[in-house]
Amino acid sequence: MLIMPKKIRQLIKDLEKAGFVNRGGRGSHRNFLHERGITVTVSGKLGDDAKPYQEKTVKQKIEEVR
């Protein structure tokens, strides 16, 4: 069974749902900040497939704020 990677736009939706706020960035980079002081940077165009490390990082950061 082949698992399809998430899209960058889905990672962003997941972060925003967890309370992260987009603080902007340069080019295709977006910096997200949570009120607890936790930051994460997501790079890539919205329609791009997320790299495995990006999915892992976003998942870890969301777990940190729970």
Contacts in CASP RR format, 6 or more apart in sequence:
PFRMAT RR
TARGET T0000
AUTHOR 0000-0000-0000
METHOD contacts of the structure
MODEL  1
MLIMPKKIRQLIKDLEKAGFVNRGGRGSHRNFLHERGITVTVSGKLGDDA
KPYQEKTVKQKIEEVR
4 49 0 8 1.000
5 49 0 8 1.000
5 50 0 8 1.000
5 51 0 8 1.000
5 52 0 8 1.000
5 55 0 8 1.000
6 49 0 8 1.000
6 50 0 8 1.000
6 55 0 8 1.000
7 46 0 8 1.000
7 47 0 8 1.000
7 48 0 8 1.000
7 49 0 8 1.000
7 50 0 8 1.000
8 42 0 8 1.000
8 44 0 8 1.000
8 45 0 8 1.000
8 46 0 8 1.000
8 47 0 8 1.000
8 48 0 8 1.000
8 49 0 8 1.000
8 50 0 8 1.000
8 54 0 8 1.000
9 46 0 8 1.000
9 47 0 8 1.000
10 50 0 8 1.000
11 42 0 8 1.000
11 50 0 8 1.000
11 54 0 8 1.000
11 55 0 8 1.000
11 58 0 8 1.000
12 22 0 8 1.000
12 30 0 8 1.000
12 32 0 8 1.000
12 42 0 8 1.000
12 46 0 8 1.000
14 58 0 8 1.000
14 62 0 8 1.000
15 32 0 8 1.000
15 40 0 8 1.000
15 42 0 8 1.000
15 58 0 8 1.000
15 61 0 8 1.000
15 62 0 8 1.000
16 22 0 8 1.000
16 32 0 8 1.000
18 34 0 8 1.000
18 61 0 8 1.000
18 62 0 8 1.000
18 65 0 8 1.000
18 66 0 8 1.000
19 34 0 8 1.000
19 35 0 8 1.000
19 65 0 8 1.000
20 32 0 8 1.000
20 33 0 8 1.000
20 34 0 8 1.000
20 38 0 8 1.000
20 40 0 8 1.000
20 61 0 8 1.000
20 65 0 8 1.000
21 32 0 8 1.000
21 33 0 8 1.000
21 34 0 8 1.000
22 30 0 8 1.000
22 31 0 8 1.000
22 32 0 8 1.000
23 30 0 8 1.000
23 31 0 8 1.000
23 32 0 8 1.000
23 33 0 8 1.000
24 30 0 8 1.000
24 31 0 8 1.000
25 31 0 8 1.000
28 43 0 8 1.000
28 44 0 8 1.000
28 45 0 8 1.000
29 41 0 8 1.000
29 42 0 8 1.000
29 43 0 8 1.000
29 44 0 8 1.000
30 41 0 8 1.000
30 42 0 8 1.000
30 43 0 8 1.000
31 39 0 8 1.000
31 40 0 8 1.000
31 41 0 8 1.000
32 39 0 8 1.000
32 40 0 8 1.000
32 41 0 8 1.000
32 42 0 8 1.000
33 39 0 8 1.000
34 61 0 8 1.000
34 65 0 8 1.000
36 64 0 8 1.000
36 65 0 8 1.000
38 61 0 8 1.000
38 64 0 8 1.000
38 65 0 8 1.000
40 57 0 8 1.000
40 58 0 8 1.000
40 61 0 8 1.000
42 54 0 8 1.000
42 58 0 8 1.000
43 54 0 8 1.000
50 58 0 8 1.000
END
